[in-house]
Amino acid sequence: MKTLTINSNPKVELKFETYPKEIRSKLNYLRDLVIEVATQNETILEIEETLKWGEPSYLVKKGSTVRIDWKSKTPNQYAMYFKCTSKLVETFRENYGSTFKYENNRAILFSLTDKVPEEELKTCIGLALNYHSVKHLPKLGL
């Protein structure tokens, strides 16, 4: 079994400390899902955890950046963001429909009371982390 190397910028932990406690646990859950998906993918040996646009962000070779965040202007929701010019959110919407709430072509939104559809979200994360290998496939290979 391979070992995933996580290169984490210390500023990410500082960012997590700025979130309200309830939000922090929700975002840590999303973070754990990203790391789990990366760990289970044999082609991903390294993941970078950093801040992009002030948001915790996850980058891998041959993948598209996945970001997570909560905004005080929408205190009852948090989100997982994807590159808006990719086919990712469009494909998620086509495949999963109302399983998720979406923000245009850039995010999957969660309310504080939502039960996150874990298996479906892990599939979405996997597509993002492998985006440059699947972007040419119809429906990204789903």
Secondary structure as UniProt FT lines:
FT   STRAND          5..8
FT   HELIX           10..18
FT   HELIX           21..40
FT   TURN            42..43
FT   STRAND          46..52
FT   TURN            53..54
FT   STRAND          55..59
FT   TURN            61..62
FT   STRAND          66..70
FT   TURN            72..73
FT   TURN            75..76
FT   STRAND          77..82
FT   TURN            84..85
FT   HELIX           88..96
FT   HELIX           97..99
FT   STRAND          101..103
FT   TURN            104..106
FT   STRAND          107..111
FT   TURN            112..113
FT   HELIX           118..129
FT   HELIX           131..134
FT   TURN            135..136
FT   HELIX           138..141
//
